[in-house]
C-alpha cells in the first residue's frame, strides 16, 4: 500500500495546491529557493564565524538529516504528486522521489538550530520560514502533506538527537 494515496493526504494536498492566487504563485516561485541546499553555505559560514563552539552540532545535525532523507527517498522511491494525480498545479518540475521532503527537513533543522538562545521574534521568524518552506512544497505541487510533515520531523529530530548526544559540550 502506498501511504501517499491515503485520502486525507490527497485531499489536503488538493486543498493547498488548488488555493491559487497570483501573488502566492509569485511568492512561492521564488521563496522555495530558500529551502534548497545552497542555504547551508551561508549558514555554515555564520556558525563558523560567530558560533564556532556549536560547529560540530551544526555539521553533525545536517549530516544526520541529509543521510536520513537520502536513505528514506531511496528506500521508498515514492513518486511526486504530478506523477500520481490529475489536476496538479505544478510550479516546479519534479517527478521522482517525493517522500520525505528534504527542503522541509533542512528548513526545520535550521530553525531549531538558530532558534536556540534567540529572542522570541527571531524564533518566530525562523519557524515561519520553515513552515512557509513546508507549505510551499505542497503549494508548488512537488510534495504531499505527509512528505513535508515527515521532513519537518526529520529536521527537528536530527537536531535534537545530535544535541542530546553532544549535550555535555553545549550545556
Order of alpha helices (4+ residues) and beta strands (2+ residues): alpha-alpha-alpha-alpha-alpha-alpha-alpha-alpha-alpha
